[in-house]
Amino acid sequence: MIPFSPPRIDDKIIEAVVDVLKSTWITTGPKTAEFEEELKKYTNCKEVICLNSASAGLELVLRWFGVGSGDEVILPAYTYAATANVVLHCGATPVFVDVNADDFNININEIRKKINSSTKVIMPVDLGGFPCDYDTIKSLVEAPEIKRLFSPKTEYQKKLGRILVLSDAAHSLGAEYNSKKTGCLTDFTVFSFHAVKNLTTAEGGAVCINLSCFDNSVVKQELKLKSLHGQNKDARAKLIPGNWKYDIVEPGYKCNMTDIQAAMGIVEIKRYDSEMLRRRREIFSLYQKLFSADDRFQLPVFKTENIESSYHVFLLRIKNINEQQRDEIIQEIFKRDVSVNVHFKPLPLMSYYKNAGYKIEEYPVAYDNFSREISLPVYFDLSDEQVKIVAKAVIDAVNQVCL
């Protein structure tokens, strides 16, 4: 069986983790700080804080900005549950909008229709690793008529003076928009280092801070405080002789990254462009070659004049089929010893959100994309021969179901 997305765990990763274990310092410490600096350098953002997940990063930013009851956060209907769940955790309301038919990303014209005085944050999602149109989103939130609608409730909201742009870039580390890496394109960018991501720390995430009217180093310290139960000293600081006393200045959370995780990330970020992105780009190109001659297949957008994907998920769509046929095709592919997936089931189809009153009929493009989409294996150790096996399995399965 060809797996869908196994992590890259080689001797360099294993040695780095063993070194941390032998050091006896395994929680947040020097390796986490080093990884933060590597990410800051790689993305060219102003500050980075590493955490135990991207979900934690999204929620901490919302709470830092004071998002709560009565507030609304605009996000695409086509995303993973974490994007919306964190909004609910804060007591705010997720406002879904439809997506583009070509690249799966949030439709900016639909964003504009949903903005009102309750809107505090827009959360674009770089689905599959392809960046959203951030210049247009930034122009939207800076537009005088949109800024006049903004109704700040906290000091930070007053200081920013507009809707915050919080990018869910869980998929898009290493992607580029107008020759800039994701991470420096919006107010905050959140990456995921989950086991299936291009760069993995087993579990983990990072927040890139790129605010123009704040001291970003202070913002980092405020997020760090929230990530450690509101404790004003971390474990290393308390080990300094005579420095054991600490205070709890707010009821925070526990979502810091460990040095074990960071050690994996340091290895990967140093070889990310030269090895991981290079190989994933090759795999995407080969899939494109293998499917492009058959007009039944709609290939994903992964490179344009000014945008290049991180090549995280190959979002293949099949034309003129329905959801049931797509599911049958997937079953046929698995019978051929190939693992595939679907990214994602739109949130209005999920029981919780459906029961909360969201209706998939209001997001027709999201549903159409989902109903015809199959995600193909893409990972570092996938060989060209295996890519060809995957493509043949997909084509044979479509032939089987769509007679």
N, C-alpha and C positions, 0 to 999 in steps of 0.2 A: 504493500500500500504506500503510495506517495502521500506523505502527510501534508497538511495545509500550511502550517507556519511554525516549525520548530525553532527554538532560539539557537543562536550561534554560541556554543560553549566549547572553546578550545583550550589548549594548554595555557595560553596567556591569561585567559579569564580565570582559570582554576588557580594558577600561581598567584595571581593578584589577590584572590579571595583568601587563599591559604596564608599569604603574607600578613593580611589584616588579622586573621584569626591568631596567628602566632604573636602578633604585636600586643595582644590582650586588650586593645582598644577597639571595640566592635560597634559601639553606638555612634551617634553623630560626633565627628571629630575632624582630624586633619584631612582625611580622604574626602569627606563631604565638602569641606571648604575648597579643596583642590578641584574637585569636580565642578563646583559652582564657578570657579575662575575659568576653567576650560570652556564651559558652556557660555560664559559671558564673552570670552574671546571669540568663540566660534560664531555666535549669533550677532555680535557687535551691539548687544543691548547694554543698558546702563547698570543693571544689577540682576542677580539671579539668586533665588533660594530654592534648594532642593527639598522635596517632601516625600512622603510615602506613597503618594498617588497623584495623578492629575486631578482626580475628583476633589481631593483635599485642597489643591491649589485653586481650583475654580471657586470653591466655597469660601476659602479664606479671603480671596479678593472681594467677593460679594459682601462679606461681613465687614471687611476693612472699609469699604465704600459706604457702609451703612444701609445696605439694601434690606428691606424688611416688609412688614405688613402694609398692604396698600400699594406697594411698588410693583412694577411690571418689568420683565426682562424678555427681550425679543430674541428668538432663536429659531433655527430651522426645524421643521417637523421631521426632517430626515436626519437623524443623528442617534447616537447611543443614549441610553437612559440617563447616564451621569450628567449630561449637559443640562437636562431639565430638573433632575432630582435635587441638585444642589440649590436650585432656585426655591424649590418647595421647602427644603431644610431651613432656609432663611425666612420663611413665612411670606415670600413674595409669590407672584403669579407668573408662570411661564406663558408667553404669548408666541404661539407657533406661526410661522409663515412658510409659504411654499418655496420650492427650490428651482434651480435652472434645469432645463431639459438636457443641456449639453454636458455640464461638468458636475452636477449633483449639489452644487453649493447654493447658499442662501440667495434668494432673489431680492435684489436691492430695491426694486420698485415695490415689492410687497412689504418690505421693511417700512418704507416711507408711509404706506397706508395705515400701519399699526401704531405709529408713534403718537403719543399723547402726553399730557402733563404727568402721568404716572410712570412713564418710561424712564428708567434709570440706567439701564445697561443694554447694549446689543452684544450678543455672543455669536459671532460667525463661527462656522465649523469648516475646517479644511478637509473635506471628506476624501478619503483615499490618499491624502497627501498633497492634493492640488490646492494651492492658496486661493482664498477668496479675493474679490476685487477690492482691496483695502483702500486704495486711493479714493474710490468712489464712496466707500463707507465713511471714510474720514471727512470727505467733502460734505456728505449728508449731515453728520453730527455737528459740523462747524457752520452749516448754513444758518444765516440770521433768523429765518422763520422757525427753524427747528430749535435753535438755542432759546428763542423766546418762549417756546412751549415747556422748556425744562424747568421743573419746580423742585429745587434742592431742599432737602430736609436736614442735612448734616453739614458740618463745617467743611469736610472734604468735598462734598458735592458742590457746595458754594464755591470753593476754591477752584475746582475744575471748571465749573460753569457750563457744563454740557453733559450729554449722555456719554457714559464711559464705554469704550470699546474693549471687550475682553475676548481675545481670540482663543477658541478651543482648537489648539493645534496639536492635539493628541497624535495625529497621524503624520505631521508635516515637518518634523525636524530635518533640516537640510534642504528643504524646498526653497525656491527663490522667487521673488516678486520684484520686478524692475531692478534686477541685479543685487537685491538685498535679501539676506537670509531671513526666514521666518524667525521671530524672536524680537526683532526690532521694528516691526511694522505697525504695532498698535500700542495702546496704553499698557496693557498686560497681555502676555502670551503664555499659555500653559501647555507644556509638553507631557506626554505619557511615556514611561519606560517599562510598561507592562511586558510580560513574557513574549507576546506576539509582535511587539513593536520593532521597528528597524534597529533601534538601539534599546537594549533591555538591561535593567538592573534587577530582574525578576519581578519585582513590583517597584513602583517609584514614579516620580514626576518632578517637574520643575516649573517655577513661575519666573518668567522674564519680565522685568520691570522697566518701563520705558516712558515714564511720565515726563511731560515738558515743564510743568509748573510746580513740581514737588522736589524735595531732596530725596532722590531715589534710595540712597543708603539708609536714610531714616525709615522710609517705607519698608525696606527689607527687614530692618530690626523690628518694626511693628508686626510684620507678618511672622517673623521668627517667634516673637512673643506669643502670638496667637497659636502657633504650632506646638508650643511647649507648656500648655496649661496656664498661660499667662505668667510664667515664671521668669523673673528678670535676670537669672543666671542659668547658663546651661551646665551640663555635667562637668565639662572640662574647666570652666571658670571656677566651679565650686571646689576643685581639687587644689587650687592655689592655697598654700599654707595660710591659715587664718581667714580664708575667704568663703567659709562654708555657709554663712548666713545668706538667705535669699528671701525674696518677697513674691507674693502672688498679687499682681496688679490688676488682673481681670480674669474671668472664668474662661480660660482658653480651651484648646483641644490638644490631642496628642497625635501628631502626624509628621514627625521629623523623619528624614532619611538616615539610614545607618551607614557607617563606613564600609560595611560588607557590600552593600548595594553600590555605594559610590565607587568602590574599587573596580567593579565591573564596568561602570560607566566611563571611568577614566581610560581604560583600555580601549573601549569602543569609540569614544569621541576622537581619540588621536588617530584612528585609522578609518574613520567614518566615510569621508569623501573618497579616499583612495581605494577602499575595499568594498564597504557595504553599499554605498550609493552606486559605485561603478557597476557592481554585479547586478543589482536590482534594475538598473537602467538597461543592461544587456538583456535581462529576462523580459522586461516590458517590450523591448524592440523585437525580440524573437516572437513573442506572442502576437505582436502587431503584424509581423510578416506572415505568420501561419494562419491568421484569421482574416486578413485584409482582402483576400481574393474571393471570399464568400460573403455576398451582400446580405445574408441573413443575420450577420453579427454587427452590432454597433460597438465600436471600440471606444475605450475611455479617452478623454482628453488628458494628456499628461505633459504636453509641452506646446507652448505658443510663443509668439514673438517676445513677450515680456514675462512669462510665467513658466516655471519648471517645477514639476512635482517632486516629492521625495520618494516616489515609486513605492509607496507602502502597500496599496491594494489595487489589483488589476480588476476593475469594475466592468466586467463584460456584460453587455445586454444583448438579448436575442429579440429580433424584430417580430412583430405580429404573433406574439404568444400571450397567454394569460397566466395568472399566478399558479393555477393548478398544473398547467403544462410545464412551467418552470420547475415546480417541485418534482414532477415526474422526471424531468431531465436530470435533476440533481441525483435522484435515486439511481438512475441509469449510469451516471458517472461513477458513483460509489461502487456499483457492481463491477466496474472496470478497474477497481483498486486505485482510485484517485480521490483524494479528499478535496472538497470545495466548501464554500461558505456563502453567506449572504450578508452584505453590509448595506443598510441595516433594515430592520423592520421599523417603519415610521412610527413614532411614539403614539399618534392617535389610534393606532391599531392595538396598542398594548392595553391590557385589561384596566389597569389603574387609570390611565389617561382617558380611555374610552368612557369609563364609569364617571369620570370627572366632567364629562360633557364635551370633550374634544371629538370632532367628527372628521374622519379621513376624507370625506367627500369635499371638504374645504381645501384640500391639498392634493389636487388631481395629478400634478406633475410628480410629486413625491411618491404617490402610489404607483403611477405608471413606471417610474424608474425602478422601484422596489420589485414590482411584479414580474419584471423581465431580467433582473440582475442576478449574476452568479459571480462570486469572487474566486479567482483562480490562485493556486499556490504561487507565492513569491517569497523566497528566502535564500540566504547566502549560499548554502550548500546544494541548492537545486541545480542539477546539471542541464546542459542544453538537451541532452537525450531525454531527460525526464520532462522538460518543457514540451517536447514534441509528443511524448506519451500523453501528457495532460491535454494538449490540443486535440489529438486524435480521439481521446475519450469523450471530450465535449462534442466534437463534430459527430461522432458515431451515436452519442446519446440523443442529440437533436434529430438526427436522421431516424432514430428509432421511435421517438415520440411524435415528431411532426412529419408523418408520412405524407 
